[in-house]
Amino acid sequence: YRFHCSGAGQFQCKYSNLVFEMKEKAEVLYSIVSWGSVQLDGMGEMQPAGPLYSIDCSKGSMCKLHLPHCEINSDKNQTELAVAHFSDGNVEIIQPLKVTETHVIMEIKNLSLYGLLKKIFLEDKPIKAQVLLFYKEIPGRTKKRKLHMHLLPQNVPVIEVQNQFQHNTYIESSSTCQLVPRKPYRPRCEHYKCQPQTEIFELDSAPNYHPTFEVILPDEAEELTLGLLDEHDQEVWASRQVFL
């Protein structure tokens, strides 16, 4: 991504929701890279809580960075968040200046790799998540189609998933929901086969965003009703009509 900041002030990227606080006019270049084993070694009780960003701009032009988070803050669910800064083979764990309802704010000195971390709890709490839908034609004599369901944390940029599946059609829908990491979920879809029937929701912040479920559809299908249920058969993503 290439982001032009016209002067001093705050600038938010509409694709990733990253916010850059600038001292002066500058161009920011950033991309999402993989959380590899090198980055994850030595994290102890912390785990990734969002994409790992490689950020670059002219030295001294950026003073603060706002990373979007997925935590649901309440008196009963205070999540400890921090930021990992990787540079020259070293890692620095940075405590945020402030945590808002949507972002973790931190001071910037040197630019390189930055990723959000959160403390590992024995009992996982719900986070803000999203259900993304992609439609795929299956070539062959027997005409079939698939609808892919991606269960992802809300701070994974939609455009990153779209770029990975450019040959599939993205279906816009009200995608927001609340999901609990490492808990099972299953699609609610009458008349059509879903596979797998149940799957665990994982905190997937890597560049490879594989479908969680796929719905097998006949060629004549023009719409379907689709929802998402938790392990107690409670609806966590309300059933809605999806038009193909």
C-alpha positions as CSV (number, residue, x, y, z in Angstrom):
1,Y,0.0,0.0,0.0
2,R,1.1,3.5,-0.8
3,F,-0.4,6.3,1.4
4,H,0.2,10.0,0.8
5,C,0.0,12.2,3.9
6,S,-0.4,15.8,2.8
7,G,1.0,17.4,6.0
8,A,1.0,17.3,9.7
9,G,-2.0,15.6,11.3
10,Q,-3.9,12.2,11.4
11,F,-4.5,10.1,8.3
12,Q,-6.6,6.9,8.2
13,C,-6.3,4.3,5.5
14,K,-9.8,3.2,4.4
15,Y,-8.6,-0.3,3.5
16,S,-6.7,-1.3,6.7
17,N,-8.0,1.3,9.2
18,L,-4.4,2.0,10.2
19,V,-4.0,5.6,11.4
20,F,-0.8,7.5,10.9
21,E,0.0,10.6,13.0
22,M,2.4,12.7,11.0
23,K,4.7,15.6,11.9
24,E,5.1,16.7,8.2
25,K,4.2,15.8,4.7
26,A,5.4,12.3,3.7
27,E,4.5,9.1,1.8
28,V,3.9,5.9,3.8
29,L,4.6,2.5,2.3
30,Y,3.3,-0.5,4.1
31,S,2.4,-4.2,3.6
32,I,1.2,-7.2,5.5
33,V,3.8,-9.9,6.1
34,S,3.6,-13.3,7.8
35,W,4.0,-13.9,11.5
36,G,6.8,-16.4,11.2
37,S,8.4,-18.6,13.9
38,V,11.2,-16.1,14.3
39,Q,8.7,-13.4,15.3
40,L,6.8,-15.7,17.6
41,D,9.8,-17.1,19.5
42,G,10.1,-15.7,23.0
43,M,6.6,-14.1,23.1
44,G,5.8,-16.0,26.3
45,E,2.3,-15.3,27.4
46,M,1.5,-13.1,24.4
47,Q,0.0,-14.0,21.1
48,P,-0.6,-12.2,17.8
49,A,-3.8,-10.1,17.8
50,G,-3.7,-8.7,14.3
51,P,-1.7,-8.6,11.1
52,L,2.0,-7.9,11.1
53,Y,2.7,-4.7,9.2
54,S,5.9,-3.7,7.5
55,I,5.9,0.1,7.5
56,D,8.3,2.6,6.0
57,C,8.4,6.4,5.4
58,S,10.9,9.2,5.7
59,K,12.7,9.2,9.0
60,G,11.1,11.4,11.7
61,S,8.0,12.2,9.7
62,M,5.7,9.9,11.7
63,C,5.2,10.3,15.4
64,K,2.4,7.9,16.3
65,L,0.8,4.8,14.9
66,H,-2.8,3.6,15.6
67,L,-3.2,-0.2,15.1
68,P,-6.9,-1.5,14.9
69,H,-7.8,-4.1,17.4
70,C,-10.7,-6.5,17.8
71,E,-11.1,-6.6,21.6
72,I,-14.5,-6.0,23.3
73,N,-13.6,-3.9,26.3
74,S,-15.9,-4.0,29.3
75,D,-15.5,-4.2,33.1
76,K,-15.6,-8.0,32.9
77,N,-13.1,-8.3,30.0
78,Q,-10.0,-6.2,30.3
79,T,-7.6,-7.5,27.7
80,E,-3.9,-6.7,28.0
81,L,-2.6,-5.4,24.7
82,A,0.9,-4.5,23.6
83,V,2.8,-4.0,20.3
84,A,5.7,-6.0,19.0
85,H,8.4,-4.0,17.1
86,F,10.8,-6.1,15.1
87,S,14.1,-4.5,13.9
88,D,17.5,-5.9,12.9
89,G,16.7,-9.3,14.4
90,N,15.5,-7.9,17.7
91,V,12.1,-7.6,19.2
92,E,10.8,-4.8,21.5
93,I,7.5,-5.1,23.3
94,I,6.0,-1.7,23.5
95,Q,3.2,-0.7,25.9
96,P,0.6,1.5,24.2
97,L,0.1,5.2,25.1
98,K,-3.7,4.6,24.9
99,V,-6.2,2.0,23.9
100,T,-9.5,3.3,22.4
101,E,-12.6,1.2,21.5
102,T,-11.0,0.6,18.0
103,H,-7.3,1.3,18.1
104,V,-4.1,0.8,20.1
105,I,-2.0,4.0,20.0
106,M,1.8,4.0,20.2
107,E,4.7,6.3,19.7
108,I,7.0,5.7,16.7
109,K,10.8,6.1,16.7
110,N,12.1,3.6,14.1
111,L,10.0,2.0,11.4
112,S,10.1,-1.6,10.4
113,L,7.7,-4.5,11.5
114,Y,4.9,-3.8,13.9
115,G,2.2,-6.2,15.1
116,L,-0.4,-6.2,17.8
117,L,-0.1,-8.7,20.7
118,K,-2.5,-9.7,23.5
119,K,-2.1,-11.8,26.6
120,I,-3.1,-15.4,26.4
121,F,-5.9,-16.2,28.8
122,L,-7.0,-19.7,30.0
123,E,-10.5,-18.8,28.9
124,D,-10.9,-17.1,25.6
125,K,-13.2,-14.1,25.4
126,P,-15.3,-12.9,22.4
127,I,-13.7,-10.6,19.9
128,K,-15.0,-8.5,17.1
129,A,-15.0,-10.7,14.0
130,Q,-16.3,-10.8,10.4
131,V,-17.8,-13.3,8.0
132,L,-16.7,-12.8,4.4
133,L,-18.4,-14.5,1.5
134,F,-16.9,-15.4,-1.9
135,Y,-18.6,-17.1,-4.8
136,K,-16.7,-19.5,-7.0
137,E,-17.6,-21.3,-10.3
138,I,-16.4,-24.9,-10.6
139,P,-15.3,-25.8,-14.1
140,G,-16.4,-29.1,-15.6
141,R,-19.3,-30.9,-17.3
142,T,-21.4,-31.0,-14.1
143,K,-22.0,-27.4,-13.4
144,K,-21.5,-26.7,-9.7
145,R,-20.7,-23.6,-7.7
146,K,-19.3,-22.9,-4.2
147,L,-19.9,-20.2,-1.7
148,H,-16.8,-19.8,0.6
149,M,-17.3,-18.5,4.1
150,H,-14.2,-16.9,5.8
151,L,-14.4,-16.4,9.6
152,L,-11.8,-13.8,10.4
153,P,-10.9,-11.2,13.1
154,Q,-12.3,-7.8,12.2
155,N,-8.9,-6.2,11.9
156,V,-8.0,-8.3,8.9
157,P,-8.4,-6.0,5.9
158,V,-11.1,-7.2,3.5
159,I,-9.0,-6.1,0.5
160,E,-6.3,-8.5,1.5
161,V,-8.7,-11.5,1.2
162,Q,-10.1,-10.1,-2.0
163,N,-6.6,-9.9,-3.5
164,Q,-5.9,-13.5,-2.5
165,F,-9.1,-14.7,-4.2
166,Q,-9.2,-12.4,-7.3
167,H,-10.9,-15.1,-9.4
168,N,-13.8,-15.4,-7.0
169,T,-16.6,-12.9,-6.6
170,Y,-16.8,-11.1,-3.3
171,I,-20.4,-10.8,-2.1
172,E,-20.9,-7.8,0.1
173,S,-22.9,-8.4,3.2
174,S,-23.3,-7.2,6.8
175,S,-20.3,-9.1,8.0
176,T,-19.7,-8.1,11.6
177,C,-20.2,-10.5,14.5
178,Q,-18.6,-11.6,17.8
179,L,-16.8,-14.9,17.9
180,V,-14.8,-16.7,20.5
181,P,-11.3,-17.9,19.4
182,R,-10.8,-21.7,19.6
183,K,-14.5,-22.4,19.8
184,P,-16.5,-24.5,17.2
185,Y,-19.0,-22.9,14.8
186,R,-21.2,-24.3,12.0
187,P,-23.1,-22.7,9.1
188,R,-26.9,-22.6,9.2
189,C,-27.9,-23.3,5.6
190,E,-31.0,-25.3,4.6
191,H,-31.2,-27.4,1.4
192,Y,-27.5,-27.2,0.5
193,K,-24.4,-29.1,1.7
194,C,-21.8,-27.4,3.9
195,Q,-18.3,-28.7,4.4
196,P,-16.9,-29.2,6.9
197,Q,-20.0,-29.3,9.1
198,T,-18.2,-27.8,12.1
199,E,-14.9,-25.8,12.4
200,I,-12.8,-24.1,15.1
201,F,-12.5,-20.3,14.8
202,E,-8.8,-19.5,14.9
203,L,-7.1,-16.1,15.2
204,D,-5.8,-16.1,11.6
205,S,-3.7,-12.9,11.0
206,A,-1.4,-14.4,8.4
207,P,-1.4,-13.5,4.7
208,N,-3.1,-16.8,3.7
209,Y,-6.8,-16.6,4.5
210,H,-8.2,-20.0,3.7
211,P,-12.0,-20.5,3.6
212,T,-13.5,-21.8,6.9
213,F,-16.5,-23.4,5.2
214,E,-17.8,-24.0,1.7
215,V,-21.4,-24.4,0.6
216,I,-21.9,-26.6,-2.5
217,L,-24.5,-25.1,-4.8
218,P,-26.3,-26.4,-8.0
219,D,-26.0,-24.3,-11.1
220,E,-29.6,-23.2,-10.9
221,A,-29.3,-21.7,-7.4
222,E,-29.8,-17.9,-7.4
223,E,-30.0,-17.3,-3.7
224,L,-29.7,-19.0,-0.3
225,T,-30.4,-18.3,3.4
226,L,-27.2,-18.4,5.4
227,G,-26.3,-17.9,9.1
228,L,-23.7,-19.0,11.7
229,L,-24.3,-21.0,14.9
230,D,-22.1,-21.6,17.9
231,E,-21.6,-24.9,19.8
232,H,-24.9,-24.2,21.7
233,D,-26.8,-23.7,18.5
234,Q,-27.2,-20.0,19.2
235,E,-27.1,-17.7,16.2
236,V,-24.0,-15.5,16.3
237,W,-24.3,-14.2,12.7
238,A,-27.9,-13.7,11.9
239,S,-29.4,-15.6,9.0
240,R,-29.8,-13.5,5.9
241,Q,-30.6,-13.9,2.2
242,V,-27.5,-14.1,0.0
243,F,-28.0,-13.4,-3.7
244,L,-25.6,-15.0,-6.1
